[in-house]
Structures are given as structure tokens and as C-alpha cells.
Amino acid sequence: MKRKQFIGILGNTSLVLLAGKLPALGQGKPKKTAQEFVFVEAEQFANHGGWELDQQSMEQMGSPYLLAHGLGIPVQDATTEIQFPKAGSYRVWVRTKDWVAPWNAPGAPGKFQLLLNGKAIPEVFGTKSATWHWHDGGIVNVGKSATLALHDLTGFEGRCEAILFCKDTNFKPTNDIAALTQFRRRLLGLPQKPENGGKFDLIVTGGGLAGTCAAISAARNGIKVALVQDRPVLGGNGSSEVRVWPEGHTNKSLFPHIGDIVNEILPPITKRSGEVLNGVAATYYDDARKAKVVQSEPNITLLLNHRVVEVETEASEIKSLIIQSTLTSRQLRLHGKLFADCTGDATVGFKAGADYEYKVENLMGSSNLFNVLDTTNKEEVLACECKDKSALALKCEVGDYEQPFPRCPWALDLSDKPFPGRKGVKTFGKEDLSSFANMWYWESGFNKDQVNEVELIRDHNFRAMYGAWDVLKNIDNMYPKHRLGWSAFIAGKRESRRLMGDVVLEAEDFKKQRKFEDTAFPCSWHVDLHTPKKEYQNGFEGNEFISDYTRGAEYQYGEVYWAPYRTLYSRNIKNLFMAGRCISVSKTGLGPVRVMRTCGMMGEIVGKAAAVCIKKSTSPRGVYTDYLGELHSLMQKPGSEKSE
Ligand SMILES: Cc1cc2nc3c(=O)[nH]c(=O)nc-3n(C[C@H](O)[C@H](O)[C@H](O)COP(=O)(O)OP(=O)(O)OC[C@H]3O[C@@H](n4cnc5c(N)ncnc54)[C@H](O)[C@@H]3O)c2cc1C
């Protein structure tokens, strides 16, 4: 049998490939017939238009995808050019889903079309099945090249993962994720083995506050670092993509320089008492500032838009990570001496076999913060969101005119339910628009798997937001000149796996101010744990969407509490550090440590400890047993100080 041949056309970043003889990957028995395909990854479209690249669920559904996140306004087309091996007829398949079908909700809001040379093919996509699948688009006739566009019809979260043209019109592509991955990689002509991505002293995975600070701190202490982040920006929940305002006190007296790097990378904004800085304009989170600091460190190799997909271990040590580009699917192998898991979900540790705790019940949920704009207010509309998104900006001009919003029969039906922002419903003392938008308590997934069901949880948050706005606008007839301005499509997570270290810190330790000799980072947030809020549970048991938080004397501790270094490395994977919300704490111990300035300071310590490991040829545990003095003296130095 002749080997398969690939033709790669890379001119416009879209990859279009022709396979010669491939085993058929349709349903039923593989057969060795000649197949010709053009496989187009949505994320490789030359121009994403107003569609967002979503990588959050790639392990579960097999790939990043494009999302028409328009808050009810159709987003601009994503476009690309493709070449066909020969002119003629092809069957076209589009990988997509009806995102509200998991709840049997009517209406298929995520509808979109495929335009071929500017003309829509008759089939409308996003209308079938609760799971990702290949939707048959029928047979099309093409010349040797064509333009392709994803044309959103609704602005309500339509999604497309890939498009496949098949010369054999009887061919059915597989929906099995593992088989599809193989099929995809072969058609894209991607190498079987990852390419060499280099050797590093420390590889940090996750560019939230914790990971970014870990990388900067390690680099300034003279070691060679790779920072792998699966989004185009740094900051995690504190980025303009999620918009959570960082809390926690830095630069406390025992080690007054711990917190220097946190403050260097965060915008110099002082939050006034009672001010809400969650979900406000993108500029508040200043992604560029974080990127600039990292990019000016010669010891850091920054790998944005790359996700860790595999971890290679030997004798309880991590040897290397396989990372995959979320834009091109290219894989790299990174070799490291030390690793820091700052993913929040403990992905690196989990894949390496590190001890961890995680039970899918009574969890703190995930949120997709959102805001609302008053279109009559020039400051509000023109000053912030117009610059964010060209597609949304089209309908976001300042003006004293009505802002209609469509009915959303597929969203949560809140027509006869209380929810924050509804007249007569008080939430934490407020009952106006300020209790509706920008609020942390629109939260869900309390009994869902925050790692493996993230798409479902995020989508439930969308259904809550759209359902509530529909009621306010169309039933209660309030806020006629307001519009949804922005909402996160990346789920802001609070709780998932926690890796176990030599000390597992509990809430009691904070309350009793239990002292440890390996003082490392100051904690100043109360024992903040979330549960579904009872007032809003009725009718939504198991699918709650508003949370409550623990408060009162029982959840306070007197002074700043210095947590121990032993929470920052794995007890069974010898060269693994962790920083951020996946450190070694119990379920209740997570409450006080999870705020972002505190997470950032953990990163600062991990960076310094990693430098001690390299200089003294020891392990993270060895720093505690043999070089604690060394670590503590580094901790007294300014965060800006550099050593060779
Ligand atoms: C709505 C909401 C409100 C909150 N309120 C506050 C608040 O007011 N103040 C506060 O300080 N904290 C608040 N928190 C908590 C805080 O945001 C988190 O605990 C904190 O962000 C954890 O920091 P982190 O660096 O560990 O993780 P993250 O901020 O989640 O960063 C982890 C990063 O790693 C990346 N990543 C994950 N997996 C991979 C992978 N496999 N490969 C590469 N990259 C990967 C992610 O994309 C992400 O960017 C809130 C959280 C939420 C959701």
C-alpha cells in the first residue's frame, strides 16, 4: 500500500491537508480505501473575527474550538482560505454541538452557518446533540480553492471545533476522541513525536499570579525557567479574561520583601473600601504589565498559548512535559530538573501521580463574571468596553436609545424566581443593578467535576446570566437602556485538586496560629468557603447558580498567619513544587490561602527555593531539611534583586 501523502499549505496559518490512503476512521470496521480529506481546524482560521479561542475542555472534547461569545449580538465572521486537492464534490462535516441540549432546553441558541465562497451552505449548525459530534453539512461542489467563514447567527455561544471535507461522500468521521486525535494529527501532518523544546532548571506550568511570580522570582535568582501558559495572556483569574481583583496583604513584617514581585506585576490601583473591582473594564487588570515584566527577564522562556498535555516521569521524578500549542496543535517536549504546578487544577501533579485530594461534592463552584453597561453614559460605554471587542463594539455606541435583548427560552427560567438584581430581592443588602452585575456569587458546579465538566459548568453560568437578564429586560421591563457589556468565557475556578505536601494546612492551623519553623508566606484572608445560597436554591437543587460565603468569628483568625514552606512541594514526587490554589491544604485550609496576592507570594517563595535546589543540588524537600536558612536569607532580599 502506498504511504499516505500530505500536502501542507501554511501560507495563512490555516493547515489544509490531503491524505492519500488512510484506513477509514468511520464507524464500523476500518477499511483500507483511498480517502481524500481537507481538515480545517477552527482555531487555525487565518482570522478569528469575533470568535473566541476556547481551550478549557481540550482533554475532554479533543481540541480547542472557536466560540461565538457575543452576549446576544452575532459576532463577526471567522474567515480563512483553503485549497482542495481537486475540484469537485465533497461531503462537508462540522464538529459542533447544541450547547443547551444537556438540559434538554429548547431553541438551540448557538446557531451558525458555514459560508463557502461567501455563500451559506443550507445546513444550520449548533442545532443537534448534547455532545461534540460531526454534524453532516451535505454535499458541496468546489473549485481548487475557496474562502470559508463561520457565520454566527445569534451571538449566543455557538461553537465550532473543525470542518472536514471528504471526497468519499459515504465516509463518516469518528466521534471517538482518541481515534479522532490520531486522525486529526495524521491529516494535519503533525509529527508522531513531540519536537525538542529545550532544557530548563525549572518549568512552571500555569501563568496565573502564582506561576508568573514563581517564574520571575526563579529567573531573578539566576536559574533558567520556562513558563507555560495556555492562554494568550498572563494573570489567570486576575487577567482581563476573567477579571477577578487580587486580594491579600503583602510585604508583612517578618519578611517585608515577600510581595515585591506581586506588586510589581499588578497595576498600582488601590481599591477603595466597598469598591467592586471584579468584572470591571479590561484596563484594570493590565495584562500588558505582567507580560512586560516577564518578557524583560532573559532567564525566562515564555510559552503562551501552550498547554501541558502529558507528564513524563521516572522513579517518582518528573523528567519532561509535553506541551501543545492551542493554535497549531504542534507539540514540544520540555526537559526540566524541577517543576512547579501552578495550574490551579494540579494538572502536572495529577498526571505525574502526585498525592492529591479532590472529591466531587460540596465544592466551591466556578464563575463567569459579567458586567452591564449604561449606554447613555458616555464614560461607561466609550471609555471601556468599546476597545475590547470589535464585534460587540458595533452595537455599543453611546446613545439615548433602547437596547433590546431577545427572549431566551433556552436559559434558566427565572421568570417567577428570586435572583440578585430583581426588584424586591435583597442580596447581601443590595437590590439594584449593583447586586446583579460584577458579582462573585453567580457561581455553579458545586457538585460537578470542576476539571472534567468545565464546559458544562461554564455553560450553566451562561444560562443563569442570560436567563436573569432576559427577565430583567423583558418581564420586569427594567434597564431599557442598559446592555450586557462583557462576560468571561473562561471559567474562573475556585476549588479542584489540591496536591499533598509534607504539611497539609487546615483552617484550624490558621485559627490557632500554629507556628512552623519553615515560615514562608503570609495569609490574611478569612476562611472563605462557598456553598449554594439557600434563598435561591428552590427549583434548582443540584443546579444552583448563586453562592454564599462563610463569615463570622468562626472563620476569622487574629493576625496575619505565616504558612509553612512544606505546603509548597509534593510529598511523593521528588522534584515537584506547587503554588496557587493547588497547594497542600485541606478543604477548609483552602479558604484563606486562595486569594491571588497570597498565591503570588507562594510563587515568589517557590522561585527562590528552586534556585536553592539548583545551587545546592538538592530537592524541594532538601531545602527544608538542609537549607532552610539559605531560603530564609533569600526571602529577606528585595524581589527586584538579581543574582547570577
Ligand atoms: C469569581 C471569583 C471571585 C474571586 N474573588 C477573589 C477576590 O476577590 N480576590 C482574590 O484574590 N481571589 C479571588 N478569587 C480566588 C482566586 O481568583 C483564585 O484562587 C486564584 O486565581 C488562584 O490563583 P492560581 O494562580 O492558583 O490560579 P489561576 O488564577 O486559575 O491561574 C492558573 C493558570 O494556569 C493556566 N493553566 C491551567 N492548566 C494549564 C495547563 N495544563 N497548561 C498550561 N496552563 C494551564 C490557566 O489557564 C490559568 O491561567 C476568586 C475566584 C473567582 C472564580
The ligand as a MOL file (V3000), in Angstrom:
LIG
                    3D

  0  0  0     0  0            999 V3000
M  V30 BEGIN CTAB
M  V30 COUNTS 53 58 0 0 0
M  V30 BEGIN ATOM
M  V30 1 C -15.4050 34.7750 40.6750 0
M  V30 2 C -14.2340 34.6250 41.5830 0
M  V30 3 C -14.0380 35.5860 42.5460 0
M  V30 4 C -12.9140 35.5220 43.3460 0
M  V30 5 N -12.6770 36.5540 44.1950 0
M  V30 6 C -11.4130 36.7640 44.5730 0
M  V30 7 C -11.0120 38.0440 45.0120 0
M  V30 8 O -11.8300 38.9730 45.1390 0
M  V30 9 N -9.7010 38.2240 45.2690 0
M  V30 10 C -8.7880 37.2160 45.1460 0
M  V30 11 O -7.6060 37.4550 45.3660 0
M  V30 12 N -9.1570 35.9870 44.7760 0
M  V30 13 C -10.4240 35.7350 44.4380 0
M  V30 14 N -10.7920 34.5210 43.9300 0
M  V30 15 C -9.8770 33.3540 44.0090 0
M  V30 16 C -8.6860 33.4420 43.0600 0
M  V30 17 O -9.0580 34.0320 41.8420 0
M  V30 18 C -8.0500 32.0700 42.7840 0
M  V30 19 O -7.9580 31.3200 43.9440 0
M  V30 20 C -6.6550 32.3220 42.2180 0
M  V30 21 O -6.7900 32.9030 40.9430 0
M  V30 22 C -5.7960 31.1120 42.1440 0
M  V30 23 O -4.5850 31.5100 41.5220 0
M  V30 24 P -3.7410 30.4910 40.6920 0
M  V30 25 O -2.5570 31.2190 40.1510 0
M  V30 26 O -3.5220 29.2870 41.5170 0
M  V30 27 O -4.7100 30.0100 39.5210 0
M  V30 28 P -5.3370 30.7460 38.2660 0
M  V30 29 O -5.5540 32.1800 38.5090 0
M  V30 30 O -6.5230 29.9220 37.8950 0
M  V30 31 O -4.2060 30.5600 37.1650 0
M  V30 32 C -3.8610 29.3110 36.6420 0
M  V30 33 C -3.4770 29.4880 35.1840 0
M  V30 34 O -2.9730 28.2420 34.6950 0
M  V30 35 C -3.4480 28.0230 33.3920 0
M  V30 36 N -3.4480 26.5760 33.1590 0
M  V30 37 C -4.2810 25.6590 33.7130 0
M  V30 38 N -3.9940 24.4350 33.2510 0
M  V30 39 C -2.9490 24.5720 32.4020 0
M  V30 40 C -2.2030 23.6590 31.6010 0
M  V30 41 N -2.4830 22.3480 31.5850 0
M  V30 42 N -1.1970 24.1300 30.8390 0
M  V30 43 C -0.9030 25.4600 30.8260 0
M  V30 44 N -1.5940 26.3650 31.5550 0
M  V30 45 C -2.5890 25.9370 32.3380 0
M  V30 46 C -4.8490 28.6190 33.4140 0
M  V30 47 O -5.3120 28.9770 32.1370 0
M  V30 48 C -4.6660 29.8400 34.3140 0
M  V30 49 O -4.3750 30.9930 33.5430 0
M  V30 50 C -11.9770 34.4560 43.2040 0
M  V30 51 C -12.2150 33.4430 42.2820 0
M  V30 52 C -13.3270 33.5240 41.4670 0
M  V30 53 C -13.5290 32.4740 40.4330 0
M  V30 END ATOM
M  V30 BEGIN BOND
M  V30 1 1 1 2
M  V30 2 1 2 3
M  V30 3 2 2 52
M  V30 4 2 3 4
M  V30 5 1 4 5
M  V30 6 1 4 50
M  V30 7 2 5 6
M  V30 8 1 6 7
M  V30 9 1 6 13
M  V30 10 2 7 8
M  V30 11 1 7 9
M  V30 12 1 9 10
M  V30 13 2 10 11
M  V30 14 1 10 12
M  V30 15 2 12 13
M  V30 16 1 13 14
M  V30 17 1 14 15
M  V30 18 1 14 50
M  V30 19 1 15 16
M  V30 20 1 16 17
M  V30 21 1 16 18
M  V30 22 1 18 19
M  V30 23 1 18 20
M  V30 24 1 20 21
M  V30 25 1 20 22
M  V30 26 1 22 23
M  V30 27 1 23 24
M  V30 28 2 24 25
M  V30 29 1 24 26
M  V30 30 1 24 27
M  V30 31 1 27 28
M  V30 32 2 28 29
M  V30 33 1 28 30
M  V30 34 1 28 31
M  V30 35 1 31 32
M  V30 36 1 32 33
M  V30 37 1 33 34
M  V30 38 1 33 48
M  V30 39 1 34 35
M  V30 40 1 35 36
M  V30 41 1 35 46
M  V30 42 1 36 37
M  V30 43 1 36 45
M  V30 44 2 37 38
M  V30 45 1 38 39
M  V30 46 1 39 40
M  V30 47 2 39 45
M  V30 48 1 40 41
M  V30 49 2 40 42
M  V30 50 1 42 43
M  V30 51 2 43 44
M  V30 52 1 44 45
M  V30 53 1 46 47
M  V30 54 1 46 48
M  V30 55 1 48 49
M  V30 56 2 50 51
M  V30 57 1 51 52
M  V30 58 1 52 53
M  V30 END BOND
M  V30 END CTAB
M  END
